[in-house]
Amino acid sequence: MNKATFKLVATASLLMSALLLQGCSPEVGSKEWCADLKEKPKGEWSVNEGKDFAKHCIF
């Protein structure tokens, strides 16, 4: 296997791994998502997570 082929295979593998992991996270606003965010330290929340939490989990 030459270097170009190896890089192509490695890149494709990383992209597939990212897609598979993306499918495992709960939907924003679901009970599981709210519970996960409650466990996460508030200092680690993104601005969007804070807005979504207020919108879906509090109100």
N, CA, C, O and CB atoms as a CASP TS submission, in Angstrom:
PFRMAT TS
TARGET T0000
AUTHOR 0000-0000-0000
METHOD Language model
MODEL 1
PARENT N/A
ATOM      1  N   MET     1       0.861  -1.165   0.000  1.00  0.00           N
ATOM      2  CA  MET     1       0.000   0.000   0.000  1.00  0.00           C
ATOM      3  C   MET     1       0.916   1.240   0.000  1.00  0.00           C
ATOM      4  O   MET     1       1.809   1.359   0.839  1.00  0.00           O
ATOM      5  CB  MET     1      -0.984  -0.009   1.244  1.00  0.00           C
ATOM      6  N   ASN     2       0.687   2.139  -0.933  1.00  0.00           N
ATOM      7  CA  ASN     2       1.528   3.336  -0.976  1.00  0.00           C
ATOM      8  C   ASN     2       0.987   4.417  -0.046  1.00  0.00           C
ATOM      9  O   ASN     2      -0.090   4.266   0.529  1.00  0.00           O
ATOM     10  CB  ASN     2       1.621   3.874  -2.411  1.00  0.00           C
ATOM     11  N   LYS     3       1.740   5.510   0.099  1.00  0.00           N
ATOM     12  CA  LYS     3       1.388   6.561   1.059  1.00  0.00           C
ATOM     13  C   LYS     3       0.050   7.212   0.741  1.00  0.00           C
ATOM     14  O   LYS     3      -0.732   7.482   1.653  1.00  0.00           O
ATOM     15  CB  LYS     3       2.470   7.621   1.089  1.00  0.00           C
ATOM     16  N   ALA     4      -0.228   7.468  -0.525  1.00  0.00           N
ATOM     17  CA  ALA     4      -1.477   8.131  -0.919  1.00  0.00           C
ATOM     18  C   ALA     4      -2.683   7.264  -0.569  1.00  0.00           C
ATOM     19  O   ALA     4      -3.692   7.769  -0.077  1.00  0.00           O
ATOM     20  CB  ALA     4      -1.470   8.447  -2.428  1.00  0.00           C
ATOM     21  N   THR     5      -2.580   5.985  -0.818  1.00  0.00           N
ATOM     22  CA  THR     5      -3.673   5.066  -0.500  1.00  0.00           C
ATOM     23  C   THR     5      -3.874   4.977   1.004  1.00  0.00           C
ATOM     24  O   THR     5      -5.007   4.959   1.486  1.00  0.00           O
ATOM     25  CB  THR     5      -3.397   3.671  -1.081  1.00  0.00           C
ATOM     26  N   PHE     6      -2.778   4.922   1.741  1.00  0.00           N
ATOM     27  CA  PHE     6      -2.861   4.853   3.196  1.00  0.00           C
ATOM     28  C   PHE     6      -3.556   6.091   3.753  1.00  0.00           C
ATOM     29  O   PHE     6      -4.417   5.980   4.626  1.00  0.00           O
ATOM     30  CB  PHE     6      -1.461   4.705   3.808  1.00  0.00           C
ATOM     31  N   LYS     7      -3.186   7.270   3.254  1.00  0.00           N
ATOM     32  CA  LYS     7      -3.806   8.515   3.720  1.00  0.00           C
ATOM     33  C   LYS     7      -5.294   8.529   3.402  1.00  0.00           C
ATOM     34  O   LYS     7      -6.100   8.974   4.218  1.00  0.00           O
ATOM     35  CB  LYS     7      -3.120   9.733   3.084  1.00  0.00           C
ATOM     36  N   LEU     8      -5.658   8.051   2.230  1.00  0.00           N
ATOM     37  CA  LEU     8      -7.067   8.008   1.839  1.00  0.00           C
ATOM     38  C   LEU     8      -7.862   7.079   2.752  1.00  0.00           C
ATOM     39  O   LEU     8      -8.956   7.427   3.195  1.00  0.00           O
ATOM     40  CB  LEU     8      -7.203   7.554   0.379  1.00  0.00           C
ATOM     41  N   VAL     9      -7.315   5.907   3.032  1.00  0.00           N
ATOM     42  CA  VAL     9      -7.981   4.949   3.914  1.00  0.00           C
ATOM     43  C   VAL     9      -8.084   5.495   5.333  1.00  0.00           C
ATOM     44  O   VAL     9      -9.121   5.342   5.980  1.00  0.00           O
ATOM     45  CB  VAL     9      -7.231   3.611   3.918  1.00  0.00           C
ATOM     46  N   ALA    10      -7.026   6.127   5.820  1.00  0.00           N
ATOM     47  CA  ALA    10      -7.033   6.687   7.169  1.00  0.00           C
ATOM     48  C   ALA    10      -8.064   7.806   7.283  1.00  0.00           C
ATOM     49  O   ALA    10      -8.797   7.873   8.270  1.00  0.00           O
ATOM     50  CB  ALA    10      -5.638   7.211   7.541  1.00  0.00           C
ATOM     51  N   THR    11      -8.126   8.680   6.290  1.00  0.00           N
ATOM     52  CA  THR    11      -9.097   9.774   6.300  1.00  0.00           C
ATOM     53  C   THR    11     -10.519   9.237   6.256  1.00  0.00           C
ATOM     54  O   THR    11     -11.382   9.706   6.998  1.00  0.00           O
ATOM     55  CB  THR    11      -8.854  10.719   5.117  1.00  0.00           C
ATOM     56  N   ALA    12     -10.767   8.269   5.405  1.00  0.00           N
ATOM     57  CA  ALA    12     -12.098   7.680   5.307  1.00  0.00           C
ATOM     58  C   ALA    12     -12.499   7.012   6.617  1.00  0.00           C
ATOM     59  O   ALA    12     -13.655   7.100   7.030  1.00  0.00           O
ATOM     60  CB  ALA    12     -12.151   6.668   4.163  1.00  0.00           C
ATOM     61  N   SER    13     -11.559   6.352   7.266  1.00  0.00           N
ATOM     62  CA  SER    13     -11.841   5.698   8.550  1.00  0.00           C
ATOM     63  C   SER    13     -12.205   6.719   9.620  1.00  0.00           C
ATOM     64  O   SER    13     -13.143   6.507  10.389  1.00  0.00           O
ATOM     65  CB  SER    13     -10.633   4.871   9.008  1.00  0.00           C
ATOM     66  N   LEU    14     -11.467   7.828   9.673  1.00  0.00           N
ATOM     67  CA  LEU    14     -11.772   8.873  10.651  1.00  0.00           C
ATOM     68  C   LEU    14     -13.146   9.487  10.409  1.00  0.00           C
ATOM     69  O   LEU    14     -13.892   9.738  11.355  1.00  0.00           O
ATOM     70  CB  LEU    14     -10.705   9.960  10.609  1.00  0.00           C
ATOM     71  N   LEU    15     -13.474   9.725   9.160  1.00  0.00           N
ATOM     72  CA  LEU    15     -14.790  10.292   8.838  1.00  0.00           C
ATOM     73  C   LEU    15     -15.924   9.338   9.216  1.00  0.00           C
ATOM     74  O   LEU    15     -16.947   9.768   9.750  1.00  0.00           O
ATOM     75  CB  LEU    15     -14.870  10.626   7.345  1.00  0.00           C
ATOM     76  N   MET    16     -15.747   8.072   8.946  1.00  0.00           N
ATOM     77  CA  MET    16     -16.777   7.089   9.302  1.00  0.00           C
ATOM     78  C   MET    16     -16.927   6.991  10.813  1.00  0.00           C
ATOM     79  O   MET    16     -18.044   6.871  11.316  1.00  0.00           O
ATOM     80  CB  MET    16     -16.436   5.707   8.714  1.00  0.00           C
ATOM     81  N   SER    17     -15.825   7.041  11.538  1.00  0.00           N
ATOM     82  CA  SER    17     -15.889   6.996  12.999  1.00  0.00           C
ATOM     83  C   SER    17     -16.645   8.199  13.544  1.00  0.00           C
ATOM     84  O   SER    17     -17.459   8.064  14.459  1.00  0.00           O
ATOM     85  CB  SER    17     -14.477   6.943  13.598  1.00  0.00           C
ATOM     86  N   ALA    18     -16.381   9.363  12.989  1.00  0.00           N
ATOM     87  CA  ALA    18     -17.073  10.576  13.433  1.00  0.00           C
ATOM     88  C   ALA    18     -18.568  10.474  13.163  1.00  0.00           C
ATOM     89  O   ALA    18     -19.373  10.874  14.003  1.00  0.00           O
ATOM     90  CB  ALA    18     -16.493  11.816  12.734  1.00  0.00           C
ATOM     91  N   LEU    19     -18.946   9.950  12.018  1.00  0.00           N
ATOM     92  CA  LEU    19     -20.364   9.797  11.694  1.00  0.00           C
ATOM     93  C   LEU    19     -21.047   8.805  12.621  1.00  0.00           C
ATOM     94  O   LEU    19     -22.185   9.027  13.035  1.00  0.00           O
ATOM     95  CB  LEU    19     -20.529   9.350  10.250  1.00  0.00           C
ATOM     96  N   LEU    20     -20.371   7.719  12.950  1.00  0.00           N
ATOM     97  CA  LEU    20     -20.957   6.730  13.852  1.00  0.00           C
ATOM     98  C   LEU    20     -21.144   7.303  15.252  1.00  0.00           C
ATOM     99  O   LEU    20     -22.169   7.052  15.885  1.00  0.00           O
ATOM    100  CB  LEU    20     -20.081   5.479  13.910  1.00  0.00           C
ATOM    101  N   LEU    21     -20.182   8.061  15.741  1.00  0.00           N
ATOM    102  CA  LEU    21     -20.294   8.659  17.069  1.00  0.00           C
ATOM    103  C   LEU    21     -21.385   9.721  17.112  1.00  0.00           C
ATOM    104  O   LEU    21     -22.051   9.883  18.135  1.00  0.00           O
ATOM    105  CB  LEU    21     -18.959   9.266  17.489  1.00  0.00           C
ATOM    106  N   GLN    22     -21.574  10.438  16.026  1.00  0.00           N
ATOM    107  CA  GLN    22     -22.592  11.470  15.967  1.00  0.00           C
ATOM    108  C   GLN    22     -23.978  10.857  16.147  1.00  0.00           C
ATOM    109  O   GLN    22     -24.849  11.479  16.754  1.00  0.00           O
ATOM    110  CB  GLN    22     -22.509  12.233  14.640  1.00  0.00           C
ATOM    111  N   GLY    23     -24.192   9.671  15.639  1.00  0.00           N
ATOM    112  CA  GLY    23     -25.483   9.017  15.740  1.00  0.00           C
ATOM    113  C   GLY    23     -25.798   8.518  17.145  1.00  0.00           C
ATOM    114  O   GLY    23     -26.940   8.144  17.414  1.00  0.00           O
ATOM    115  N   CYS    24     -24.840   8.502  18.031  1.00  0.00           N
ATOM    116  CA  CYS    24     -25.031   7.977  19.376  1.00  0.00           C
ATOM    117  C   CYS    24     -25.481   9.029  20.385  1.00  0.00           C
ATOM    118  O   CYS    24     -25.940   8.682  21.473  1.00  0.00           O
ATOM    119  CB  CYS    24     -23.762   7.349  19.850  1.00  0.00           C
ATOM    120  N   SER    25     -25.358  10.288  20.047  1.00  0.00           N
ATOM    121  CA  SER    25     -25.728  11.327  21.001  1.00  0.00           C
ATOM    122  C   SER    25     -27.244  11.539  20.979  1.00  0.00           C
ATOM    123  O   SER    25     -27.864  11.471  19.917  1.00  0.00           O
ATOM    124  CB  SER    25     -24.987  12.650  20.684  1.00  0.00           C
ATOM    125  N   PRO    26     -27.843  11.796  22.152  1.00  0.00           N
ATOM    126  CA  PRO    26     -29.288  11.985  22.206  1.00  0.00           C
ATOM    127  C   PRO    26     -29.718  13.271  21.497  1.00  0.00           C
ATOM    128  O   PRO    26     -28.943  14.219  21.370  1.00  0.00           O
ATOM    129  CB  PRO    26     -29.757  12.006  23.655  1.00  0.00           C
ATOM    130  N   GLU    27     -30.948  13.279  21.050  1.00  0.00           N
ATOM    131  CA  GLU    27     -31.502  14.437  20.346  1.00  0.00           C
ATOM    132  C   GLU    27     -31.638  15.615  21.306  1.00  0.00           C
ATOM    133  O   GLU    27     -32.043  15.454  22.457  1.00  0.00           O
ATOM    134  CB  GLU    27     -32.875  14.092  19.716  1.00  0.00           C
ATOM    135  N   VAL    28     -31.290  16.799  20.812  1.00  0.00           N
ATOM    136  CA  VAL    28     -31.374  18.017  21.625  1.00  0.00           C
ATOM    137  C   VAL    28     -32.815  18.204  22.083  1.00  0.00           C
ATOM    138  O   VAL    28     -33.745  18.155  21.277  1.00  0.00           O
ATOM    139  CB  VAL    28     -30.878  19.269  20.825  1.00  0.00           C
ATOM    140  N   GLY    29     -32.990  18.419  23.379  1.00  0.00           N
ATOM    141  CA  GLY    29     -34.316  18.632  23.948  1.00  0.00           C
ATOM    142  C   GLY    29     -34.961  17.379  24.509  1.00  0.00           C
ATOM    143  O   GLY    29     -35.984  17.463  25.190  1.00  0.00           O
ATOM    144  N   SER    30     -34.377  16.207  24.232  1.00  0.00           N
ATOM    145  CA  SER    30     -34.952  14.968  24.761  1.00  0.00           C
ATOM    146  C   SER    30     -34.645  14.856  26.248  1.00  0.00           C
ATOM    147  O   SER    30     -33.775  15.557  26.765  1.00  0.00           O
ATOM    148  CB  SER    30     -34.405  13.733  23.998  1.00  0.00           C
ATOM    149  N   LYS    31     -35.359  13.973  26.929  1.00  0.00           N
ATOM    150  CA  LYS    31     -35.124  13.771  28.363  1.00  0.00           C
ATOM    151  C   LYS    31     -33.693  13.335  28.625  1.00  0.00           C
ATOM    152  O   LYS    31     -33.074  13.768  29.597  1.00  0.00           O
ATOM    153  CB  LYS    31     -36.098  12.733  28.928  1.00  0.00           C
ATOM    154  N   GLU    32     -33.162  12.470  27.751  1.00  0.00           N
ATOM    155  CA  GLU    32     -31.788  11.983  27.918  1.00  0.00           C
ATOM    156  C   GLU    32     -30.797  13.129  27.746  1.00  0.00           C
ATOM    157  O   GLU    32     -29.825  13.226  28.496  1.00  0.00           O
ATOM    158  CB  GLU    32     -31.481  10.854  26.908  1.00  0.00           C
ATOM    159  N   TRP    33     -31.037  13.995  26.765  1.00  0.00           N
ATOM    160  CA  TRP    33     -30.151  15.127  26.520  1.00  0.00           C
ATOM    161  C   TRP    33     -30.151  16.069  27.724  1.00  0.00           C
ATOM    162  O   TRP    33     -29.091  16.517  28.163  1.00  0.00           O
ATOM    163  CB  TRP    33     -30.577  15.883  25.243  1.00  0.00           C
ATOM    164  N   CYS    34     -31.328  16.368  28.256  1.00  0.00           N
ATOM    165  CA  CYS    34     -31.429  17.242  29.430  1.00  0.00           C
ATOM    166  C   CYS    34     -30.684  16.631  30.616  1.00  0.00           C
ATOM    167  O   CYS    34     -29.966  17.331  31.331  1.00  0.00           O
ATOM    168  CB  CYS    34     -32.912  17.490  29.800  1.00  0.00           C
ATOM    169  N   ALA    35     -30.857  15.329  30.822  1.00  0.00           N
ATOM    170  CA  ALA    35     -30.178  14.655  31.934  1.00  0.00           C
ATOM    171  C   ALA    35     -28.662  14.686  31.749  1.00  0.00           C
ATOM    172  O   ALA    35     -27.926  14.914  32.710  1.00  0.00           O
ATOM    173  CB  ALA    35     -30.664  13.201  32.058  1.00  0.00           C
ATOM    174  N   ASP    36     -28.192  14.458  30.524  1.00  0.00           N
ATOM    175  CA  ASP    36     -26.757  14.499  30.252  1.00  0.00           C
ATOM    176  C   ASP    36     -26.190  15.893  30.525  1.00  0.00           C
ATOM    177  O   ASP    36     -25.104  16.028  31.089  1.00  0.00           O
ATOM    178  CB  ASP    36     -26.475  14.086  28.797  1.00  0.00           C
ATOM    179  N   LEU    37     -26.926  16.921  30.125  1.00  0.00           N
ATOM    180  CA  LEU    37     -26.440  18.282  30.320  1.00  0.00           C
ATOM    181  C   LEU    37     -26.451  18.667  31.791  1.00  0.00           C
ATOM    182  O   LEU    37     -25.589  19.426  32.233  1.00  0.00           O
ATOM    183  CB  LEU    37     -27.281  19.265  29.518  1.00  0.00           C
ATOM    184  N   LYS    38     -27.415  18.157  32.561  1.00  0.00           N
ATOM    185  CA  LYS    38     -27.441  18.443  33.999  1.00  0.00           C
ATOM    186  C   LYS    38     -26.206  17.876  34.683  1.00  0.00           C
ATOM    187  O   LYS    38     -25.724  18.447  35.662  1.00  0.00           O
ATOM    188  CB  LYS    38     -28.711  17.866  34.643  1.00  0.00           C
ATOM    189  N   GLU    39     -25.686  16.753  34.177  1.00  0.00           N
ATOM    190  CA  GLU    39     -24.499  16.112  34.748  1.00  0.00           C
ATOM    191  C   GLU    39     -23.217  16.822  34.326  1.00  0.00           C
ATOM    192  O   GLU    39     -22.215  16.754  35.036  1.00  0.00           O
ATOM    193  CB  GLU    39     -24.439  14.646  34.331  1.00  0.00           C
ATOM    194  N   LYS    40     -23.235  17.497  33.191  1.00  0.00           N
ATOM    195  CA  LYS    40     -22.057  18.173  32.660  1.00  0.00           C
ATOM    196  C   LYS    40     -21.832  19.485  33.411  1.00  0.00           C
ATOM    197  O   LYS    40     -22.792  20.228  33.620  1.00  0.00           O
ATOM    198  CB  LYS    40     -22.210  18.433  31.141  1.00  0.00           C
ATOM    199  N   PRO    41     -20.600  19.799  33.824  1.00  0.00           N
ATOM    200  CA  PRO    41     -20.344  21.072  34.519  1.00  0.00           C
ATOM    201  C   PRO    41     -20.742  22.262  33.647  1.00  0.00           C
ATOM    202  O   PRO    41     -20.438  22.295  32.454  1.00  0.00           O
ATOM    203  CB  PRO    41     -18.855  21.184  34.912  1.00  0.00           C
ATOM    204  N   LYS    42     -21.419  23.229  34.245  1.00  0.00           N
ATOM    205  CA  LYS    42     -21.934  24.362  33.483  1.00  0.00           C
ATOM    206  C   LYS    42     -20.829  25.168  32.806  1.00  0.00           C
ATOM    207  O   LYS    42     -21.078  25.813  31.788  1.00  0.00           O
ATOM    208  CB  LYS    42     -22.735  25.264  34.388  1.00  0.00           C
ATOM    209  N   GLY    43     -19.635  25.145  33.343  1.00  0.00           N
ATOM    210  CA  GLY    43     -18.509  25.833  32.726  1.00  0.00           C
ATOM    211  C   GLY    43     -18.090  25.236  31.395  1.00  0.00           C
ATOM    212  O   GLY    43     -17.387  25.877  30.615  1.00  0.00           O
ATOM    213  N   GLU    44     -18.525  23.997  31.134  1.00  0.00           N
ATOM    214  CA  GLU    44     -18.182  23.317  29.890  1.00  0.00           C
ATOM    215  C   GLU    44     -19.292  23.414  28.849  1.00  0.00           C
ATOM    216  O   GLU    44     -19.128  22.923  27.732  1.00  0.00           O
ATOM    217  CB  GLU    44     -17.870  21.865  30.166  1.00  0.00           C
ATOM    218  N   TRP    45     -20.417  24.037  29.191  1.00  0.00           N
ATOM    219  CA  TRP    45     -21.516  24.182  28.245  1.00  0.00           C
ATOM    220  C   TRP    45     -21.151  25.212  27.184  1.00  0.00           C
ATOM    221  O   TRP    45     -20.471  26.197  27.470  1.00  0.00           O
ATOM    222  CB  TRP    45     -22.815  24.589  28.971  1.00  0.00           C
ATOM    223  N   SER    46     -21.607  24.978  25.962  1.00  0.00           N
ATOM    224  CA  SER    46     -21.474  25.997  24.931  1.00  0.00           C
ATOM    225  C   SER    46     -22.649  26.963  25.068  1.00  0.00           C
ATOM    226  O   SER    46     -23.606  26.682  25.789  1.00  0.00           O
ATOM    227  CB  SER    46     -21.426  25.359  23.497  1.00  0.00           C
ATOM    228  N   VAL    47     -22.576  28.086  24.386  1.00  0.00           N
ATOM    229  CA  VAL    47     -23.666  29.058  24.422  1.00  0.00           C
ATOM    230  C   VAL    47     -24.944  28.421  23.869  1.00  0.00           C
ATOM    231  O   VAL    47     -26.029  28.620  24.415  1.00  0.00           O
ATOM    232  CB  VAL    47     -23.293  30.334  23.613  1.00  0.00           C
ATOM    233  N   ASN    48     -24.810  27.662  22.795  1.00  0.00           N
ATOM    234  CA  ASN    48     -25.983  27.007  22.196  1.00  0.00           C
ATOM    235  C   ASN    48     -26.592  25.972  23.136  1.00  0.00           C
ATOM    236  O   ASN    48     -27.814  25.845  23.216  1.00  0.00           O
ATOM    237  CB  ASN    48     -25.599  26.339  20.874  1.00  0.00           C
ATOM    238  N   GLU    49     -25.743  25.236  23.844  1.00  0.00           N
ATOM    239  CA  GLU    49     -26.264  24.257  24.800  1.00  0.00           C
ATOM    240  C   GLU    49     -27.052  24.953  25.904  1.00  0.00           C
ATOM    241  O   GLU    49     -28.103  24.463  26.316  1.00  0.00           O
ATOM    242  CB  GLU    49     -25.117  23.428  25.407  1.00  0.00           C
ATOM    243  N   GLY    50     -26.557  26.090  26.385  1.00  0.00           N
ATOM    244  CA  GLY    50     -27.271  26.839  27.418  1.00  0.00           C
ATOM    245  C   GLY    50     -28.626  27.323  26.938  1.00  0.00           C
ATOM    246  O   GLY    50     -29.619  27.230  27.660  1.00  0.00           O
ATOM    247  N   LYS    51     -28.667  27.839  25.721  1.00  0.00           N
ATOM    248  CA  LYS    51     -29.936  28.308  25.146  1.00  0.00           C
ATOM    249  C   LYS    51     -30.907  27.149  24.969  1.00  0.00           C
ATOM    250  O   LYS    51     -32.079  27.250  25.329  1.00  0.00           O
ATOM    251  CB  LYS    51     -29.695  29.006  23.792  1.00  0.00           C
ATOM    252  N   ASP    52     -30.410  26.048  24.413  1.00  0.00           N
ATOM    253  CA  ASP    52     -31.280  24.888  24.184  1.00  0.00           C
ATOM    254  C   ASP    52     -31.768  24.294  25.497  1.00  0.00           C
ATOM    255  O   ASP    52     -32.913  23.853  25.594  1.00  0.00           O
ATOM    256  CB  ASP    52     -30.543  23.819  23.372  1.00  0.00           C
ATOM    257  N   PHE    53     -30.895  24.279  26.519  1.00  0.00           N
ATOM    258  CA  PHE    53     -31.300  23.761  27.818  1.00  0.00           C
ATOM    259  C   PHE    53     -32.433  24.609  28.394  1.00  0.00           C
ATOM    260  O   PHE    53     -33.432  24.080  28.881  1.00  0.00           O
ATOM    261  CB  PHE    53     -30.101  23.731  28.786  1.00  0.00           C
ATOM    262  N   ALA    54     -32.266  25.923  28.332  1.00  0.00           N
ATOM    263  CA  ALA    54     -33.309  26.813  28.840  1.00  0.00           C
ATOM    264  C   ALA    54     -34.618  26.626  28.062  1.00  0.00           C
ATOM    265  O   ALA    54     -35.700  26.614  28.650  1.00  0.00           O
ATOM    266  CB  ALA    54     -32.846  28.279  28.758  1.00  0.00           C
ATOM    267  N   LYS    55     -34.510  26.485  26.771  1.00  0.00           N
ATOM    268  CA  LYS    55     -35.695  26.354  25.907  1.00  0.00           C
ATOM    269  C   LYS    55     -36.433  25.023  26.111  1.00  0.00           C
ATOM    270  O   LYS    55     -37.661  24.991  26.191  1.00  0.00           O
ATOM    271  CB  LYS    55     -35.283  26.488  24.443  1.00  0.00           C
ATOM    272  N   HIS    56     -35.672  23.935  26.193  1.00  0.00           N
ATOM    273  CA  HIS    56     -36.290  22.603  26.185  1.00  0.00           C
ATOM    274  C   HIS    56     -36.433  21.974  27.568  1.00  0.00           C
ATOM    275  O   HIS    56     -37.340  21.170  27.787  1.00  0.00           O
ATOM    276  CB  HIS    56     -35.486  21.687  25.317  1.00  0.00           C
ATOM    277  N   CYS    57     -35.558  22.324  28.499  1.00  0.00           N
ATOM    278  CA  CYS    57     -35.536  21.613  29.775  1.00  0.00           C
ATOM    279  C   CYS    57     -36.129  22.420  30.928  1.00  0.00           C
ATOM    280  O   CYS    57     -36.534  21.846  31.939  1.00  0.00           O
ATOM    281  CB  CYS    57     -34.126  21.229  30.111  1.00  0.00           C
ATOM    282  N   ILE    58     -36.183  23.742  30.787  1.00  0.00           N
ATOM    283  CA  ILE    58     -36.706  24.564  31.866  1.00  0.00           C
ATOM    284  C   ILE    58     -38.118  25.038  31.552  1.00  0.00           C
ATOM    285  O   ILE    58     -39.018  24.899  32.379  1.00  0.00           O
ATOM    286  CB  ILE    58     -35.789  25.757  32.118  1.00  0.00           C
ATOM    287  N   PHE    59     -38.315  25.593  30.373  1.00  0.00           N
ATOM    288  CA  PHE    59     -39.628  26.163  30.022  1.00  0.00           C
ATOM    289  C   PHE    59     -40.539  25.175  29.378  1.00  0.00           C
ATOM    290  O   PHE    59     -41.671  25.513  29.031  1.00  0.00           O
ATOM    291  CB  PHE    59     -39.466  27.328  29.112  1.00  0.00           C
TER
END
